[in-house]
Amino acid sequence: MRARNPDRQRGVAIISALLVVSLTAILVSGMLWRQQVQIRRIENQRLLAQAQWISRSALDWTRLILRSEADTSPTVTYLGGVWGVPIAKTKLSDFLGQIGEVRAQQGASTYLSGSIEDAQAKFNLRNLVSTPTPGVLTINVAQIQAFQRLLTMLGVNGSLAKTVALQMRAGLARSATRFQTQTGNNPATASGANNESTTLAAIAQGGGTGGGNFTDDPGLKDADSNAPVAPLQMITVDSLLDVPGFSAEAVAKLRPFVTVLPTTTAVNMNTAPAEVIAALVPGMNLSQAQALVARRETVFFHDVGNVQLALTGAGVKTVSIDPNEMDVTTKYFVIHGRVEHERAQLERTTLVYRDPTTHTTRIVYTRDAL
């Protein structure tokens, strides 16, 4: 019987011990790594939650500015107001320095920036559909013609205005806002739904910019059946991508001049760009609108009468201003805010409604940038 080699046994034992130690080290390092990832995830969630609360506080502060501005100038909204001054990237400690040194130190690694945009400075696609009586949705022909002029001015097919109007009406057919009634008498919609098709046909035959054949059903029915298919309700300018004929390039051109608000609104002539003004006023070209905007930078419009005088001074023939289409004050504002809180970054867009009577504000929606 051959004797066992003690050196060989010791070598096997050492190798086995090294394997056990290596395996243990791998398992422990994996557990520590997973624990570190979980701790980092919890920290990120905490920082993001703190950034959201900071954003809410900044939003409340902005709403206070809008209310204070309305208390000071209740009948006019212009670009020279406090609300129109953007906030550059600023440390939160600069805002909290007067509260206490401890809180100022806590805000040293947090930065705020943002701006307030007049939502009624743009063309509201919701204006393409009127509600003369509760539950009745009619096409606003005058607004379609204005939208046609805007599309043509921006190099987009003007005939798409009618398609957008029909898409907007179809999306609103099952929404709660279809019960909103119009505050004034709009001659373009006072004739009701019966006269609507006749007027639209006149536009199709040459009264509008688009021309061409016109149908009241721009692909809104199911191809397999006759049951109507309600499209998604338009909530942003990007919703135009769902309308046949619009490309991403066309939507990018329209984004600075077009918006979608929950209700019909008038365009604020104190803040609207020249392109929107030229599209809204019949017979006005872009150079005349630019001259009006240049004059507006010197003295803003105090009322609709000032707007009428400015249009006459810009060389526009006498036009009757509909208060439902043009005004000098604003109810809807878009607030753009950015918060950088250590590793967390939050970009948030909020639509705020300011009541013209009480000047109180409420949040319509809040969207975070992806």
Sequence and secondary structure as in RCSB ss.txt:
>XXXX:A:sequence
MRARNPDRQRGVAIISALLVVSLTAILVSGMLWRQQVQIRRIENQRLLAQAQWISRSALDWTRLILRSEADTSPT
VTYLGGVWGVPIAKTKLSDFLGQIGEVRAQQGASTYLSGSIEDAQAKFNLRNLVSTPTPGVLTINVAQIQAFQRL
LTMLGVNGSLAKTVALQMRAGLARSATRFQTQTGNNPATASGANNESTTLAAIAQGGGTGGGNFTDDPGLKDADS
NAPVAPLQMITVDSLLDVPGFSAEAVAKLRPFVTVLPTTTAVNMNTAPAEVIAALVPGMNLSQAQALVARRETVF
FHDVGNVQLALTGAGVKTVSIDPNEMDVTTKYFVIHGRVEHERAQLERTTLVYRDPTTHTTRIVYTRDAL
>XXXX:A:secstr
     HHHHHHHHHHHHHHHHHHHHHHHHHHHHHHHHHHHHHHHHHHHHHHHHHHHHHHHHHHHHHHHHHHH TT
   TTSGGG  EEEEEHHHHHTTT HHHHHHTTTEEEEEEEEEGGGSEEGGGGEE SSTT  EE HHHHHHHHHH
HHHTTS TTHHHHHHHHHHHHHTTSGGGG   SS  TTTTT HHHHHHHHHHIIIIISSS S   S SS B TTS
SSB       SGGGGGGSTT  HHHHHHHTTTEE  SS   EETTT  HHHHHHHSTT  HHHHHHHHHHHHHS 
  SHHHHHHHHHHTT       TTTEES  SEEEEEEEEEETTEEEEEEEEEEE TTT  EEEEEEEE  
